[in-house]
Amino acid sequence: MHSRDNYSKTKLTMLVLTFGAGYIPAFRGDVTINYALYGMQKLAQNVTGIKVPLSGHWIPEERSDFVVDQLFKFFRNSTTK
């Protein structure tokens, strides 16, 4: 049996897409760092990070049009890699 620590030493190898907020009022507006990307790069080898303009914490609800478009692009491109 593997412990949780053994898994944390190996990064994910599959393609990963992460969305980060482009606007968070608690940060006084525009976000300059994609925190979702930064955090996911610690866990996976091949991460694509997208900062979603005019979005906050609830990205799929706030920018569903943008998210759907980016998902189509990501999965279309991932099948050719």
PDB file of N, CA, C and O in Angstrom, chain B, residues numbered from 101:
ATOM      1  N   MET B 101       0.846  -1.183   0.000  1.00  0.00           N
ATOM      2  CA  MET B 101       0.000   0.000   0.000  1.00  0.00           C
ATOM      3  C   MET B 101       0.890   1.245   0.000  1.00  0.00           C
ATOM      4  O   MET B 101       1.920   1.282   0.673  1.00  0.00           O
ATOM      5  N   HIS B 102       0.482   2.259  -0.759  1.00  0.00           N
ATOM      6  CA  HIS B 102       1.233   3.506  -0.845  1.00  0.00           C
ATOM      7  C   HIS B 102       0.691   4.513   0.156  1.00  0.00           C
ATOM      8  O   HIS B 102      -0.513   4.597   0.394  1.00  0.00           O
ATOM      9  N   SER B 103       1.597   5.263   0.726  1.00  0.00           N
ATOM     10  CA  SER B 103       1.151   6.349   1.598  1.00  0.00           C
ATOM     11  C   SER B 103       0.903   7.596   0.763  1.00  0.00           C
ATOM     12  O   SER B 103       1.332   7.672  -0.388  1.00  0.00           O
ATOM     13  N   ARG B 104       0.238   8.536   1.319  1.00  0.00           N
ATOM     14  CA  ARG B 104      -0.050   9.793   0.629  1.00  0.00           C
ATOM     15  C   ARG B 104       1.252  10.501   0.240  1.00  0.00           C
ATOM     16  O   ARG B 104       1.307  11.148  -0.805  1.00  0.00           O
ATOM     17  N   ASP B 105       2.282  10.390   1.052  1.00  0.00           N
ATOM     18  CA  ASP B 105       3.557  11.041   0.768  1.00  0.00           C
ATOM     19  C   ASP B 105       4.203  10.532  -0.508  1.00  0.00           C
ATOM     20  O   ASP B 105       4.848  11.306  -1.216  1.00  0.00           O
ATOM     21  N   ASN B 106       4.050   9.257  -0.819  1.00  0.00           N
ATOM     22  CA  ASN B 106       4.643   8.708  -2.038  1.00  0.00           C
ATOM     23  C   ASN B 106       4.041   9.345  -3.285  1.00  0.00           C
ATOM     24  O   ASN B 106       4.755   9.596  -4.256  1.00  0.00           O
ATOM     25  N   TYR B 107       2.759   9.605  -3.271  1.00  0.00           N
ATOM     26  CA  TYR B 107       2.115  10.207  -4.430  1.00  0.00           C
ATOM     27  C   TYR B 107       2.525  11.665  -4.610  1.00  0.00           C
ATOM     28  O   TYR B 107       2.628  12.139  -5.741  1.00  0.00           O
ATOM     29  N   SER B 108       2.754  12.361  -3.547  1.00  0.00           N
ATOM     30  CA  SER B 108       3.087  13.779  -3.655  1.00  0.00           C
ATOM     31  C   SER B 108       4.478  14.003  -4.239  1.00  0.00           C
ATOM     32  O   SER B 108       4.798  15.130  -4.619  1.00  0.00           O
ATOM     33  N   LYS B 109       5.310  12.976  -4.323  1.00  0.00           N
ATOM     34  CA  LYS B 109       6.655  13.109  -4.881  1.00  0.00           C
ATOM     35  C   LYS B 109       6.662  12.966  -6.399  1.00  0.00           C
ATOM     36  O   LYS B 109       7.672  13.254  -7.041  1.00  0.00           O
ATOM     37  N   THR B 110       5.567  12.533  -6.969  1.00  0.00           N
ATOM     38  CA  THR B 110       5.484  12.321  -8.411  1.00  0.00           C
ATOM     39  C   THR B 110       4.478  13.300  -9.000  1.00  0.00           C
ATOM     40  O   THR B 110       3.312  13.322  -8.605  1.00  0.00           O
ATOM     41  N   LYS B 111       4.937  14.107  -9.946  1.00  0.00           N
ATOM     42  CA  LYS B 111       4.036  15.056 -10.596  1.00  0.00           C
ATOM     43  C   LYS B 111       3.146  14.339 -11.602  1.00  0.00           C
ATOM     44  O   LYS B 111       3.531  13.327 -12.188  1.00  0.00           O
ATOM     45  N   LEU B 112       1.946  14.886 -11.790  1.00  0.00           N
ATOM     46  CA  LEU B 112       1.040  14.374 -12.814  1.00  0.00           C
ATOM     47  C   LEU B 112       1.699  14.522 -14.186  1.00  0.00           C
ATOM     48  O   LEU B 112       2.386  15.510 -14.446  1.00  0.00           O
ATOM     49  N   THR B 113       1.490  13.544 -15.053  1.00  0.00           N
ATOM     50  CA  THR B 113       2.121  13.598 -16.373  1.00  0.00           C
ATOM     51  C   THR B 113       1.149  13.992 -17.480  1.00  0.00           C
ATOM     52  O   THR B 113       1.574  14.346 -18.579  1.00  0.00           O
ATOM     53  N   MET B 114      -0.157  13.932 -17.199  1.00  0.00           N
ATOM     54  CA  MET B 114      -1.127  14.287 -18.245  1.00  0.00           C
ATOM     55  C   MET B 114      -1.207  15.800 -18.430  1.00  0.00           C
ATOM     56  O   MET B 114      -0.772  16.566 -17.570  1.00  0.00           O
ATOM     57  N   LEU B 115      -1.762  16.215 -19.550  1.00  0.00           N
ATOM     58  CA  LEU B 115      -1.986  17.639 -19.786  1.00  0.00           C
ATOM     59  C   LEU B 115      -3.013  18.159 -18.792  1.00  0.00           C
ATOM     60  O   LEU B 115      -4.022  17.504 -18.528  1.00  0.00           O
ATOM     61  N   VAL B 116      -2.751  19.338 -18.244  1.00  0.00           N
ATOM     62  CA  VAL B 116      -3.648  19.937 -17.254  1.00  0.00           C
ATOM     63  C   VAL B 116      -3.969  21.360 -17.695  1.00  0.00           C
ATOM     64  O   VAL B 116      -3.083  22.113 -18.100  1.00  0.00           O
ATOM     65  N   LEU B 117      -5.237  21.714 -17.611  1.00  0.00           N
ATOM     66  CA  LEU B 117      -5.692  23.074 -17.903  1.00  0.00           C
ATOM     67  C   LEU B 117      -6.221  23.684 -16.620  1.00  0.00           C
ATOM     68  O   LEU B 117      -7.031  23.074 -15.922  1.00  0.00           O
ATOM     69  N   THR B 118      -5.766  24.878 -16.312  1.00  0.00           N
ATOM     70  CA  THR B 118      -6.238  25.553 -15.110  1.00  0.00           C
ATOM     71  C   THR B 118      -6.663  26.976 -15.456  1.00  0.00           C
ATOM     72  O   THR B 118      -6.039  27.647 -16.278  1.00  0.00           O
ATOM     73  N   PHE B 119      -7.731  27.414 -14.815  1.00  0.00           N
ATOM     74  CA  PHE B 119      -8.239  28.767 -15.012  1.00  0.00           C
ATOM     75  C   PHE B 119      -7.980  29.586 -13.757  1.00  0.00           C
ATOM     76  O   PHE B 119      -8.183  29.112 -12.640  1.00  0.00           O
ATOM     77  N   GLY B 120      -7.535  30.808 -13.951  1.00  0.00           N
ATOM     78  CA  GLY B 120      -7.323  31.724 -12.840  1.00  0.00           C
ATOM     79  C   GLY B 120      -8.140  32.988 -13.034  1.00  0.00           C
ATOM     80  O   GLY B 120      -8.382  33.424 -14.159  1.00  0.00           O
ATOM     81  N   ALA B 121      -8.557  33.563 -11.927  1.00  0.00           N
ATOM     82  CA  ALA B 121      -9.377  34.771 -11.972  1.00  0.00           C
ATOM     83  C   ALA B 121      -8.583  35.953 -12.518  1.00  0.00           C
ATOM     84  O   ALA B 121      -7.388  36.091 -12.257  1.00  0.00           O
ATOM     85  N   GLY B 122      -9.259  36.787 -13.268  1.00  0.00           N
ATOM     86  CA  GLY B 122      -8.636  37.990 -13.800  1.00  0.00           C
ATOM     87  C   GLY B 122      -8.963  39.234 -12.993  1.00  0.00           C
ATOM     88  O   GLY B 122      -8.338  40.281 -13.160  1.00  0.00           O
ATOM     89  N   TYR B 123      -9.960  39.105 -12.107  1.00  0.00           N
ATOM     90  CA  TYR B 123     -10.370  40.259 -11.310  1.00  0.00           C
ATOM     91  C   TYR B 123     -10.882  39.772  -9.955  1.00  0.00           C
ATOM     92  O   TYR B 123     -11.869  39.040  -9.884  1.00  0.00           O
ATOM     93  N   ILE B 124     -10.213  40.177  -8.894  1.00  0.00           N
ATOM     94  CA  ILE B 124     -10.628  39.791  -7.542  1.00  0.00           C
ATOM     95  C   ILE B 124     -10.687  41.050  -6.689  1.00  0.00           C
ATOM     96  O   ILE B 124      -9.653  41.656  -6.410  1.00  0.00           O
ATOM     97  N   PRO B 125     -11.880  41.448  -6.275  1.00  0.00           N
ATOM     98  CA  PRO B 125     -12.014  42.679  -5.482  1.00  0.00           C
ATOM     99  C   PRO B 125     -11.151  42.683  -4.221  1.00  0.00           C
ATOM    100  O   PRO B 125     -10.644  43.734  -3.831  1.00  0.00           O
ATOM    101  N   ALA B 126     -10.978  41.539  -3.585  1.00  0.00           N
ATOM    102  CA  ALA B 126     -10.162  41.477  -2.365  1.00  0.00           C
ATOM    103  C   ALA B 126      -8.707  41.841  -2.646  1.00  0.00           C
ATOM    104  O   ALA B 126      -7.991  42.289  -1.750  1.00  0.00           O
ATOM    105  N   PHE B 127      -8.270  41.649  -3.892  1.00  0.00           N
ATOM    106  CA  PHE B 127      -6.909  42.023  -4.296  1.00  0.00           C
ATOM    107  C   PHE B 127      -6.891  43.403  -4.924  1.00  0.00           C
ATOM    108  O   PHE B 127      -5.901  43.794  -5.543  1.00  0.00           O
ATOM    109  N   ARG B 128      -7.963  44.132  -4.769  1.00  0.00           N
ATOM    110  CA  ARG B 128      -8.131  45.491  -5.288  1.00  0.00           C
ATOM    111  C   ARG B 128      -8.170  45.552  -6.812  1.00  0.00           C
ATOM    112  O   ARG B 128      -7.655  46.485  -7.429  1.00  0.00           O
ATOM    113  N   GLY B 129      -8.786  44.549  -7.393  1.00  0.00           N
ATOM    114  CA  GLY B 129      -9.005  44.612  -8.833  1.00  0.00           C
ATOM    115  C   GLY B 129      -8.263  43.574  -9.639  1.00  0.00           C
ATOM    116  O   GLY B 129      -8.290  42.385  -9.323  1.00  0.00           O
ATOM    117  N   ASP B 130      -7.596  44.035 -10.686  1.00  0.00           N
ATOM    118  CA  ASP B 130      -6.941  43.132 -11.623  1.00  0.00           C
ATOM    119  C   ASP B 130      -5.890  42.271 -10.931  1.00  0.00           C
ATOM    120  O   ASP B 130      -5.137  42.737 -10.076  1.00  0.00           O
ATOM    121  N   VAL B 131      -5.863  41.011 -11.324  1.00  0.00           N
ATOM    122  CA  VAL B 131      -4.905  40.050 -10.790  1.00  0.00           C
ATOM    123  C   VAL B 131      -3.740  39.967 -11.765  1.00  0.00           C
ATOM    124  O   VAL B 131      -3.946  39.767 -12.962  1.00  0.00           O
ATOM    125  N   THR B 132      -2.529  40.119 -11.268  1.00  0.00           N
ATOM    126  CA  THR B 132      -1.358  40.064 -12.145  1.00  0.00           C
ATOM    127  C   THR B 132      -0.714  38.679 -12.164  1.00  0.00           C
ATOM    128  O   THR B 132       0.001  38.348 -13.110  1.00  0.00           O
ATOM    129  N   ILE B 133      -0.953  37.876 -11.148  1.00  0.00           N
ATOM    130  CA  ILE B 133      -0.362  36.537 -11.061  1.00  0.00           C
ATOM    131  C   ILE B 133      -1.480  35.506 -11.182  1.00  0.00           C
ATOM    132  O   ILE B 133      -2.528  35.646 -10.551  1.00  0.00           O
ATOM    133  N   ASN B 134      -1.261  34.474 -11.991  1.00  0.00           N
ATOM    134  CA  ASN B 134      -2.234  33.391 -12.114  1.00  0.00           C
ATOM    135  C   ASN B 134      -1.924  32.374 -11.008  1.00  0.00           C
ATOM    136  O   ASN B 134      -1.118  31.462 -11.194  1.00  0.00           O
ATOM    137  N   TYR B 135      -2.573  32.548  -9.864  1.00  0.00           N
ATOM    138  CA  TYR B 135      -2.314  31.692  -8.705  1.00  0.00           C
ATOM    139  C   TYR B 135      -2.682  30.238  -8.976  1.00  0.00           C
ATOM    140  O   TYR B 135      -2.027  29.332  -8.461  1.00  0.00           O
ATOM    141  N   ALA B 136      -3.705  30.003  -9.765  1.00  0.00           N
ATOM    142  CA  ALA B 136      -4.107  28.637 -10.096  1.00  0.00           C
ATOM    143  C   ALA B 136      -2.997  27.939 -10.885  1.00  0.00           C
ATOM    144  O   ALA B 136      -2.686  26.776 -10.628  1.00  0.00           O
ATOM    145  N   LEU B 137      -2.408  28.643 -11.833  1.00  0.00           N
ATOM    146  CA  LEU B 137      -1.309  28.084 -12.620  1.00  0.00           C
ATOM    147  C   LEU B 137      -0.109  27.805 -11.734  1.00  0.00           C
ATOM    148  O   LEU B 137       0.473  26.722 -11.794  1.00  0.00           O
ATOM    149  N   TYR B 138       0.258  28.760 -10.926  1.00  0.00           N
ATOM    150  CA  TYR B 138       1.415  28.615 -10.046  1.00  0.00           C
ATOM    151  C   TYR B 138       1.251  27.401  -9.128  1.00  0.00           C
ATOM    152  O   TYR B 138       2.185  26.615  -8.965  1.00  0.00           O
ATOM    153  N   GLY B 139       0.085  27.250  -8.538  1.00  0.00           N
ATOM    154  CA  GLY B 139      -0.151  26.122  -7.648  1.00  0.00           C
ATOM    155  C   GLY B 139      -0.153  24.787  -8.367  1.00  0.00           C
ATOM    156  O   GLY B 139       0.364  23.798  -7.846  1.00  0.00           O
ATOM    157  N   MET B 140      -0.727  24.750  -9.552  1.00  0.00           N
ATOM    158  CA  MET B 140      -0.810  23.497 -10.296  1.00  0.00           C
ATOM    159  C   MET B 140       0.545  23.064 -10.844  1.00  0.00           C
ATOM    160  O   MET B 140       0.788  21.867 -10.994  1.00  0.00           O
ATOM    161  N   GLN B 141       1.424  24.004 -11.142  1.00  0.00           N
ATOM    162  CA  GLN B 141       2.754  23.650 -11.636  1.00  0.00           C
ATOM    163  C   GLN B 141       3.559  22.882 -10.591  1.00  0.00           C
ATOM    164  O   GLN B 141       4.509  22.179 -10.936  1.00  0.00           O
ATOM    165  N   LYS B 142       3.194  23.007  -9.343  1.00  0.00           N
ATOM    166  CA  LYS B 142       3.849  22.234  -8.284  1.00  0.00           C
ATOM    167  C   LYS B 142       3.415  20.777  -8.323  1.00  0.00           C
ATOM    168  O   LYS B 142       4.106  19.910  -7.787  1.00  0.00           O
ATOM    169  N   LEU B 143       2.269  20.498  -8.955  1.00  0.00           N
ATOM    170  CA  LEU B 143       1.687  19.157  -8.949  1.00  0.00           C
ATOM    171  C   LEU B 143       1.736  18.431 -10.286  1.00  0.00           C
ATOM    172  O   LEU B 143       1.583  17.210 -10.331  1.00  0.00           O
ATOM    173  N   ALA B 144       1.947  19.164 -11.378  1.00  0.00           N
ATOM    174  CA  ALA B 144       1.892  18.559 -12.709  1.00  0.00           C
ATOM    175  C   ALA B 144       3.024  19.071 -13.587  1.00  0.00           C
ATOM    176  O   ALA B 144       3.547  20.166 -13.381  1.00  0.00           O
ATOM    177  N   GLN B 145       3.393  18.254 -14.572  1.00  0.00           N
ATOM    178  CA  GLN B 145       4.510  18.586 -15.464  1.00  0.00           C
ATOM    179  C   GLN B 145       4.111  19.475 -16.632  1.00  0.00           C
ATOM    180  O   GLN B 145       4.887  20.337 -17.047  1.00  0.00           O
ATOM    181  N   ASN B 146       2.921  19.278 -17.163  1.00  0.00           N
ATOM    182  CA  ASN B 146       2.513  19.963 -18.388  1.00  0.00           C
ATOM    183  C   ASN B 146       1.213  20.728 -18.139  1.00  0.00           C
ATOM    184  O   ASN B 146       0.121  20.218 -18.388  1.00  0.00           O
ATOM    185  N   VAL B 147       1.352  21.957 -17.644  1.00  0.00           N
ATOM    186  CA  VAL B 147       0.193  22.748 -17.235  1.00  0.00           C
ATOM    187  C   VAL B 147       0.012  23.946 -18.162  1.00  0.00           C
ATOM    188  O   VAL B 147       0.964  24.670 -18.455  1.00  0.00           O
ATOM    189  N   THR B 148      -1.207  24.139 -18.611  1.00  0.00           N
ATOM    190  CA  THR B 148      -1.585  25.336 -19.345  1.00  0.00           C
ATOM    191  C   THR B 148      -2.444  26.171 -18.422  1.00  0.00           C
ATOM    192  O   THR B 148      -3.460  25.695 -17.916  1.00  0.00           O
ATOM    193  N   GLY B 149      -2.048  27.411 -18.197  1.00  0.00           N
ATOM    194  CA  GLY B 149      -2.797  28.294 -17.322  1.00  0.00           C
ATOM    195  C   GLY B 149      -3.389  29.453 -18.090  1.00  0.00           C
ATOM    196  O   GLY B 149      -2.715  30.090 -18.899  1.00  0.00           O
ATOM    197  N   ILE B 150      -4.642  29.717 -17.833  1.00  0.00           N
ATOM    198  CA  ILE B 150      -5.340  30.807 -18.503  1.00  0.00           C
ATOM    199  C   ILE B 150      -5.921  31.736 -17.452  1.00  0.00           C
ATOM    200  O   ILE B 150      -6.660  31.307 -16.566  1.00  0.00           O
ATOM    201  N   LYS B 151      -5.580  33.007 -17.558  1.00  0.00           N
ATOM    202  CA  LYS B 151      -6.189  34.021 -16.700  1.00  0.00           C
ATOM    203  C   LYS B 151      -7.445  34.509 -17.406  1.00  0.00           C
ATOM    204  O   LYS B 151      -7.384  35.006 -18.531  1.00  0.00           O
ATOM    205  N   VAL B 152      -8.577  34.365 -16.743  1.00  0.00           N
ATOM    206  CA  VAL B 152      -9.865  34.663 -17.345  1.00  0.00           C
ATOM    207  C   VAL B 152     -10.218  36.126 -17.082  1.00  0.00           C
ATOM    208  O   VAL B 152     -10.420  36.517 -15.932  1.00  0.00           O
ATOM    209  N   PRO B 153     -10.294  36.933 -18.137  1.00  0.00           N
ATOM    210  CA  PRO B 153     -10.611  38.348 -17.947  1.00  0.00           C
ATOM    211  C   PRO B 153     -12.016  38.555 -17.381  1.00  0.00           C
ATOM    212  O   PRO B 153     -12.938  37.791 -17.667  1.00  0.00           O
ATOM    213  N   LEU B 154     -12.149  39.581 -16.592  1.00  0.00           N
ATOM    214  CA  LEU B 154     -13.439  39.979 -16.012  1.00  0.00           C
ATOM    215  C   LEU B 154     -14.091  38.850 -15.212  1.00  0.00           C
ATOM    216  O   LEU B 154     -15.311  38.682 -15.245  1.00  0.00           O
ATOM    217  N   SER B 155     -13.282  38.087 -14.504  1.00  0.00           N
ATOM    218  CA  SER B 155     -13.819  37.010 -13.680  1.00  0.00           C
ATOM    219  C   SER B 155     -13.222  37.083 -12.287  1.00  0.00           C
ATOM    220  O   SER B 155     -12.135  37.622 -12.075  1.00  0.00           O
ATOM    221  N   GLY B 156     -13.959  36.528 -11.354  1.00  0.00           N
ATOM    222  CA  GLY B 156     -13.490  36.462  -9.978  1.00  0.00           C
ATOM    223  C   GLY B 156     -13.387  35.022  -9.542  1.00  0.00           C
ATOM    224  O   GLY B 156     -12.790  34.196 -10.232  1.00  0.00           O
ATOM    225  N   HIS B 157     -13.968  34.718  -8.396  1.00  0.00           N
ATOM    226  CA  HIS B 157     -13.850  33.393  -7.806  1.00  0.00           C
ATOM    227  C   HIS B 157     -14.695  32.347  -8.523  1.00  0.00           C
ATOM    228  O   HIS B 157     -14.298  31.183  -8.584  1.00  0.00           O
ATOM    229  N   TRP B 158     -15.826  32.722  -9.058  1.00  0.00           N
ATOM    230  CA  TRP B 158     -16.762  31.772  -9.674  1.00  0.00           C
ATOM    231  C   TRP B 158     -16.642  31.818 -11.195  1.00  0.00           C
ATOM    232  O   TRP B 158     -17.583  32.226 -11.875  1.00  0.00           O
ATOM    233  N   ILE B 159     -15.536  31.421 -11.714  1.00  0.00           N
ATOM    234  CA  ILE B 159     -15.203  31.569 -13.133  1.00  0.00           C
ATOM    235  C   ILE B 159     -16.236  30.919 -14.062  1.00  0.00           C
ATOM    236  O   ILE B 159     -16.704  31.595 -14.978  1.00  0.00           O
ATOM    237  N   PRO B 160     -16.617  29.657 -13.882  1.00  0.00           N
ATOM    238  CA  PRO B 160     -17.584  29.060 -14.823  1.00  0.00           C
ATOM    239  C   PRO B 160     -18.935  29.775 -14.845  1.00  0.00           C
ATOM    240  O   PRO B 160     -19.585  29.849 -15.888  1.00  0.00           O
ATOM    241  N   GLU B 161     -19.353  30.297 -13.699  1.00  0.00           N
ATOM    242  CA  GLU B 161     -20.625  31.006 -13.655  1.00  0.00           C
ATOM    243  C   GLU B 161     -20.506  32.408 -14.248  1.00  0.00           C
ATOM    244  O   GLU B 161     -21.426  32.896 -14.904  1.00  0.00           O
ATOM    245  N   GLU B 162     -19.365  33.045 -14.009  1.00  0.00           N
ATOM    246  CA  GLU B 162     -19.183  34.423 -14.455  1.00  0.00           C
ATOM    247  C   GLU B 162     -18.828  34.527 -15.928  1.00  0.00           C
ATOM    248  O   GLU B 162     -19.235  35.479 -16.594  1.00  0.00           O
ATOM    249  N   ARG B 163     -18.072  33.562 -16.451  1.00  0.00           N
ATOM    250  CA  ARG B 163     -17.600  33.630 -17.845  1.00  0.00           C
ATOM    251  C   ARG B 163     -17.750  32.286 -18.548  1.00  0.00           C
ATOM    252  O   ARG B 163     -16.792  31.768 -19.123  1.00  0.00           O
ATOM    253  N   SER B 164     -18.943  31.730 -18.499  1.00  0.00           N
ATOM    254  CA  SER B 164     -19.161  30.410 -19.096  1.00  0.00           C
ATOM    255  C   SER B 164     -18.805  30.386 -20.581  1.00  0.00           C
ATOM    256  O   SER B 164     -18.280  29.385 -21.070  1.00  0.00           O
ATOM    257  N   ASP B 165     -19.081  31.465 -21.301  1.00  0.00           N
ATOM    258  CA  ASP B 165     -18.739  31.532 -22.727  1.00  0.00           C
ATOM    259  C   ASP B 165     -17.238  31.359 -22.939  1.00  0.00           C
ATOM    260  O   ASP B 165     -16.812  30.612 -23.821  1.00  0.00           O
ATOM    261  N   PHE B 166     -16.460  32.034 -22.148  1.00  0.00           N
ATOM    262  CA  PHE B 166     -14.999  31.977 -22.257  1.00  0.00           C
ATOM    263  C   PHE B 166     -14.483  30.587 -21.877  1.00  0.00           C
ATOM    264  O   PHE B 166     -13.622  30.032 -22.561  1.00  0.00           O
ATOM    265  N   VAL B 167     -15.008  30.031 -20.794  1.00  0.00           N
ATOM    266  CA  VAL B 167     -14.568  28.717 -20.327  1.00  0.00           C
ATOM    267  C   VAL B 167     -14.858  27.642 -21.368  1.00  0.00           C
ATOM    268  O   VAL B 167     -13.991  26.821 -21.666  1.00  0.00           O
ATOM    269  N   VAL B 168     -16.054  27.638 -21.918  1.00  0.00           N
ATOM    270  CA  VAL B 168     -16.413  26.641 -22.930  1.00  0.00           C
ATOM    271  C   VAL B 168     -15.504  26.765 -24.148  1.00  0.00           C
ATOM    272  O   VAL B 168     -15.034  25.756 -24.673  1.00  0.00           O
ATOM    273  N   ASP B 169     -15.257  27.975 -24.596  1.00  0.00           N
ATOM    274  CA  ASP B 169     -14.373  28.200 -25.737  1.00  0.00           C
ATOM    275  C   ASP B 169     -12.973  27.664 -25.458  1.00  0.00           C
ATOM    276  O   ASP B 169     -12.379  27.011 -26.316  1.00  0.00           O
ATOM    277  N   GLN B 170     -12.446  27.930 -24.281  1.00  0.00           N
ATOM    278  CA  GLN B 170     -11.103  27.473 -23.928  1.00  0.00           C
ATOM    279  C   GLN B 170     -11.045  25.950 -23.766  1.00  0.00           C
ATOM    280  O   GLN B 170     -10.039  25.333 -24.115  1.00  0.00           O
ATOM    281  N   LEU B 171     -12.097  25.350 -23.248  1.00  0.00           N
ATOM    282  CA  LEU B 171     -12.132  23.890 -23.135  1.00  0.00           C
ATOM    283  C   LEU B 171     -12.113  23.237 -24.513  1.00  0.00           C
ATOM    284  O   LEU B 171     -11.392  22.263 -24.728  1.00  0.00           O
ATOM    285  N   PHE B 172     -12.901  23.768 -25.447  1.00  0.00           N
ATOM    286  CA  PHE B 172     -12.881  23.231 -26.810  1.00  0.00           C
ATOM    287  C   PHE B 172     -11.479  23.329 -27.411  1.00  0.00           C
ATOM    288  O   PHE B 172     -10.998  22.371 -28.016  1.00  0.00           O
ATOM    289  N   LYS B 173     -10.831  24.459 -27.251  1.00  0.00           N
ATOM    290  CA  LYS B 173      -9.477  24.644 -27.788  1.00  0.00           C
ATOM    291  C   LYS B 173      -8.497  23.697 -27.125  1.00  0.00           C
ATOM    292  O   LYS B 173      -7.673  23.088 -27.807  1.00  0.00           O
ATOM    293  N   PHE B 174      -8.568  23.560 -25.815  1.00  0.00           N
ATOM    294  CA  PHE B 174      -7.648  22.697 -25.086  1.00  0.00           C
ATOM    295  C   PHE B 174      -7.783  21.236 -25.521  1.00  0.00           C
ATOM    296  O   PHE B 174      -6.785  20.580 -25.818  1.00  0.00           O
ATOM    297  N   PHE B 175      -9.007  20.734 -25.557  1.00  0.00           N
ATOM    298  CA  PHE B 175      -9.198  19.328 -25.916  1.00  0.00           C
ATOM    299  C   PHE B 175      -8.940  19.073 -27.390  1.00  0.00           C
ATOM    300  O   PHE B 175      -8.486  17.986 -27.748  1.00  0.00           O
ATOM    301  N   ARG B 176      -9.211  20.030 -28.246  1.00  0.00           N
ATOM    302  CA  ARG B 176      -8.892  19.871 -29.663  1.00  0.00           C
ATOM    303  C   ARG B 176      -7.380  19.777 -29.840  1.00  0.00           C
ATOM    304  O   ARG B 176      -6.894  18.932 -30.590  1.00  0.00           O
ATOM    305  N   ASN B 177      -6.637  20.640 -29.154  1.00  0.00           N
ATOM    306  CA  ASN B 177      -5.184  20.646 -29.280  1.00  0.00           C
ATOM    307  C   ASN B 177      -4.536  19.466 -28.565  1.00  0.00           C
ATOM    308  O   ASN B 177      -3.485  18.996 -29.001  1.00  0.00           O
ATOM    309  N   SER B 178      -5.125  18.982 -27.493  1.00  0.00           N
ATOM    310  CA  SER B 178      -4.502  17.899 -26.732  1.00  0.00           C
ATOM    311  C   SER B 178      -4.554  16.574 -27.467  1.00  0.00           C
ATOM    312  O   SER B 178      -3.752  15.682 -27.192  1.00  0.00           O
ATOM    313  N   THR B 179      -5.475  16.435 -28.388  1.00  0.00           N
ATOM    314  CA  THR B 179      -5.552  15.180 -29.138  1.00  0.00           C
ATOM    315  C   THR B 179      -4.500  15.104 -30.228  1.00  0.00           C
ATOM    316  O   THR B 179      -4.236  14.029 -30.766  1.00  0.00           O
ATOM    317  N   THR B 180      -3.892  16.250 -30.561  1.00  0.00           N
ATOM    318  CA  THR B 180      -2.865  16.248 -31.601  1.00  0.00           C
ATOM    319  C   THR B 180      -1.461  16.178 -31.034  1.00  0.00           C
ATOM    320  O   THR B 180      -0.496  16.083 -31.793  1.00  0.00           O
ATOM    321  N   LYS B 181      -1.325  16.222 -29.718  1.00  0.00           N
ATOM    322  CA  LYS B 181       0.010  16.179 -29.098  1.00  0.00           C
ATOM    323  C   LYS B 181       0.465  14.776 -28.849  1.00  0.00           C
ATOM    324  O   LYS B 181       1.564  14.566 -28.334  1.00  0.00           O
TER     325      LYS B 181
END
